Amino acid sequence: MGSGMTVAEHLIAHTRGGARCLLEHAKASWLWARLGAGFPDAFSLELMPDHLHLVAPPGGRTRFVRVLAMFTALFRVRFDVIVETANTTDIAMRMIRYGFFNPVRDGLVGDPYAWRWSTLRDLVGAAYPIWTHAPRIAKALRVTEEHLLRRVTHNADLRPRRPELVPVSAASLPALRAATTAALRIDGEALPRHVMGRELVVQAAYEVGMPAAAQLAAELGRSARTIRRVRALRHPALPAVLLCLADVRLRHPAAARH
């Protein structure tokens, strides 16, 4: 896609007064949900402790500011906004890559896939629901999916491997819980009250050969009857959970560190 027209906008918001609270789960979840609803065609999003990066098709500044104003009214955190434009696909992909590597540059994680609040996970199917579908973004930027992922995840210093869904023969219950909370981007403490999350832990456990229903019921505090009912289902989020289970980068505690 050549020059002469705006291909994408890089919308950046920094908190005022040095506030580093955006990764508190209630705030991060709120921003993620509202920006997802307001920018269904976004190319990428990353939440950082004191700022965020959103790359989207042009024309979204007013919507972006409106979401931030709602956030300010609710959480009393104010922002300064910067808008950069890209008039080529190459520039747009550099903007996306810049956001993906932001947590690495800031020393928060050693690998961009380890950052939970990044749509890089969506591009490879390690999240549910998926917001930034790779085929959609590749089509919008007129590149192949393989080319897109390589361009937005490789730089001069780091070329992280793509997470792969490989068979897992055994897993601990803490690992299953961590994989589930990572895939759903939910707070670990909320998992016992999260119906979908509880069901996914059970389904993932049976996928990797966890013990019989009675033992799993005792571990999870649920009846064996409930375990048997849930294990027969297959939630569409299960592949994302299994991918997070197979790749420790996707569920490591460092992914939530801020």
Buried (B, 14 or more C-beta within 10 A) or exposed (E): BEEEEBBBBBBBBBBEEEBEBBBBBEBBBBBBEBBBEBBEEBBBBBBBBBBBBBBBBBEBEEBBBEBBEBBBEEBEBBBEEEBBEBBBBBBBBBBBBBBBBBBBEEEBBBBBBBBBBBBBBBBBBBBBEBBBEBEBBBEBBEBEBEBBBBBBBEBEEEEBEEBEBEEBEEBEBEBBBBBBBBBBBBBBEEBEEBEBBBBBBBBBBBBBEBEEBEEBBEBBEBEBEBBBBBBEEEBEBBBBBBBBBBBBBBBBEBBBBB
